[in-house]
Amino acid sequence: MNDTDLIADLAKKSGLVWVSYARHTHAIWHEWVDDAVCLVTGGTEQPLPDIERHETVILSLRSKSSRALVAEIKARVEVVAPRSEHWDSVTAALKIGRLNLVDRDNAVERWAAESLVVRLVPTGAVILPPEISTSIPRTSPHLSR
């Protein structure tokens, strides 16, 4: 299994991934689309302050059942603009995957107006637990507010 397949498998099996940047870690809901972790932030959606100002973030993937850290990988931040190449496929997947979505019929239009749709594209090699620094918590990170 190559790194992309491993990350895809882990991301698809968990409803949350942890995104670290600017000395903060955020648990986020996401969908795996076109070899990237895709999410919507801002407006009435989950907050990821200033994520668009960062070139890269660290994705931490944890076991759904035990929350044990399974892998980490650096990811490139790409904002998906309305009518861009990935907009339709990413927003369609996010709309389907979003639990308790308010105003499902107008969600994509609302995201275009008040939120950011983001792709986190894995780059580099996957780091597995024996290689991950022991300073990284093995339990759930603190959720941002």
C-alpha positions in Angstrom: 0.0 0.0 0.0 1.4 3.4 -1.0 1.3 6.5 1.2 -1.7 8.0 -0.6 -3.7 4.8 -0.3 -2.8 4.6 3.4 -3.9 8.2 4.1 -7.1 7.7 2.0 -8.0 4.5 4.0 -7.4 6.2 7.3 -9.3 9.4 6.4 -12.3 7.5 5.0 -12.6 5.4 8.1 -12.7 8.3 10.5 -15.2 11.1 10.7 -12.6 13.4 12.2 -9.0 14.3 11.4 -6.8 16.7 13.5 -5.2 19.6 11.7 -2.3 21.4 13.3 -0.9 24.8 12.4 0.1 28.0 14.2 0.7 26.0 17.4 -3.0 24.9 17.6 -4.7 21.6 16.8 -8.3 21.4 15.5 -10.5 18.4 15.2 -12.4 18.7 12.0 -15.1 16.8 10.0 -14.1 16.2 6.5 -14.5 14.1 3.4 -11.8 12.4 1.3 -12.2 13.7 -2.3 -9.7 13.5 -5.2 -6.7 12.4 -3.0 -7.2 15.2 -0.4 -8.9 15.8 2.9 -11.7 18.3 2.1 -13.5 20.5 4.5 -15.6 23.7 4.9 -14.8 26.3 7.4 -16.0 29.7 8.5 -19.5 31.2 8.5 -21.7 28.8 10.5 -19.3 25.9 9.8 -16.4 24.7 11.9 -13.8 27.3 12.6 -10.2 27.0 11.3 -8.9 30.5 11.8 -6.7 31.8 9.1 -6.0 28.4 7.6 -5.9 30.0 4.1 -2.8 32.0 5.2 -0.8 28.8 5.7 1.0 26.9 3.0 1.1 23.6 4.9 -0.5 21.9 7.9 0.0 18.6 9.7 -2.8 16.1 9.5 -3.0 13.6 12.4 -5.0 10.5 11.7 -6.3 8.5 14.6 -8.1 5.2 15.0 -11.9 5.7 15.1 -12.2 3.1 17.8 -9.3 3.8 20.1 -8.3 7.3 19.2 -4.7 6.1 19.0 -2.5 8.1 16.7 -2.0 6.0 13.6 -0.2 8.4 11.2 0.8 12.0 10.5 1.5 13.7 7.2 2.2 17.2 6.0 -0.5 18.6 3.7 -0.6 21.6 1.4 -3.5 24.0 1.9 -5.5 24.7 -1.2 -8.6 27.0 -1.1 -11.2 25.8 -3.5 -12.9 28.8 -5.1 -16.4 28.7 -6.5 -16.5 27.5 -10.1 -12.9 26.2 -9.9 -11.7 22.8 -11.0 -12.5 21.0 -7.7 -15.5 23.0 -6.6 -18.3 20.7 -7.8 -16.8 17.4 -6.7 -15.7 18.7 -3.3 -18.9 20.5 -2.4 -21.0 17.6 -3.6 -19.1 15.2 -1.3 -19.2 17.7 1.6 -22.9 18.2 1.2 -23.6 14.5 1.3 -21.2 13.8 4.2 -22.2 16.7 6.4 -24.3 15.5 9.4 -27.1 17.8 10.6 -26.7 20.1 7.7 -28.9 23.2 8.0 -30.7 24.3 4.8 -29.3 21.4 2.7 -30.8 22.8 -0.5 -28.8 26.0 -0.2 -25.7 24.8 1.6 -23.3 25.1 -1.4 -24.4 28.6 -2.2 -24.1 29.5 1.5 -20.6 28.1 1.6 -19.7 30.1 -1.5 -20.9 33.3 0.1 -19.7 33.0 3.7 -17.3 30.1 4.1 -14.1 28.6 2.7 -13.9 25.2 1.1 -10.4 23.8 1.5 -8.4 20.8 0.2 -5.6 19.5 2.4 -3.4 17.7 -0.1 -0.9 15.2 1.5 2.7 15.8 0.6 5.8 13.9 1.6 6.0 10.6 3.4 3.6 9.3 6.1 5.0 9.4 9.6 4.0 6.3 11.6 3.9 6.2 15.4 7.4 4.8 16.1 8.8 7.8 14.2 6.5 10.4 15.7 7.9 12.6 18.4 7.0 11.5 21.9 6.0 15.2 22.6 2.9 14.6 20.6 0.0 13.7 22.8 -1.3 10.1 22.4 -4.8 11.1 23.5 -7.2 13.4 21.8 -5.8 16.9 21.4 -7.6 19.8 23.0 -10.3 21.0 20.7 -10.2 24.6 19.6 -12.9 27.0 20.6 
